[in-house]
Amino acid sequence: LADDPAFSEELAMMREKLYGFLQETEDPRVVGPVPDIFENYQRFAPMRSFPRPDWVKERYRIDH
């Protein structure tokens, strides 16, 4: 839904709320000396993949 233009106002509102909360709680991803530090950690294992739930296939008619 984040890419759906019909929800652009809601997405902007949610992003603003999240950013405000992260600043208010002094989250290091926002106020730290290197805000993107968590994105720079080296991964030593691949990310796990999760199977899609059946409701995704039914609701969005995904064949794979």
C-alpha positions in Angstrom: 0.0 0.0 0.0 2.9 2.3 0.5 3.3 2.6 -3.3 -0.5 3.2 -3.8 -1.1 6.9 -4.5 -4.5 6.6 -2.8 -2.7 6.2 0.5 0.0 8.9 0.1 -1.5 11.2 2.7 -1.7 8.4 5.3 1.8 7.3 4.5 3.1 10.8 5.0 1.3 11.2 8.3 2.7 7.8 9.5 6.2 8.7 8.5 5.9 12.1 10.3 4.6 10.4 13.5 7.3 7.8 13.4 10.1 10.3 12.9 8.7 12.5 15.7 8.6 9.5 18.0 12.2 8.5 17.1 13.4 12.0 17.9 11.4 12.2 21.1 12.8 8.9 22.4 16.3 9.9 21.2 16.5 6.8 19.0 20.2 6.5 17.8 19.0 5.9 14.2 17.8 9.5 14.2 19.9 11.4 16.7 23.0 9.4 17.0 26.4 10.5 15.8 26.0 8.2 12.7 22.2 7.9 12.1 22.6 5.1 9.6 24.9 3.0 11.8 22.6 0.0 12.0 22.5 -0.1 8.2 26.3 -0.3 8.1 26.8 -3.4 10.3 28.4 -6.3 8.4 26.1 -9.3 8.1 27.6 -12.6 8.8 24.6 -14.7 7.8 22.1 -14.3 5.0 18.7 -12.8 5.8 16.1 -15.5 6.4 13.3 -15.6 3.9 9.7 -16.3 5.0 7.0 -18.0 3.0 4.2 -15.8 1.8 1.0 -16.4 3.8 -1.9 -17.9 1.9 -4.1 -14.8 2.3 -1.6 -12.8 0.2 -2.1 -15.2 -2.7 -5.8 -15.1 -2.3 -6.2 -11.4 -1.8 -3.7 -10.2 -4.4 -4.0 -13.1 -6.9 -0.3 -13.9 -6.8 0.5 -17.1 -8.6 4.0 -17.6 -7.3 
